Amino acid sequence: MNDMIYLVAGYAVFWLVSFVLIFSMVNRQRKLEKEMTTLKQLVQNEAEQE
């Protein structure tokens, strides 16, 4: 019975770490998309000024 507790705890830790990793990756992707949009606007503004 004691081994089952460790198994459940291991699964819980695995899924928690997995969700944190996925959440982190989604946040990084959103930040990169915002940065790309900003850079595109800057390039477009520079092209219009020339």
Secondary structure as UniProt FT lines:
FT   HELIX           2..49
//
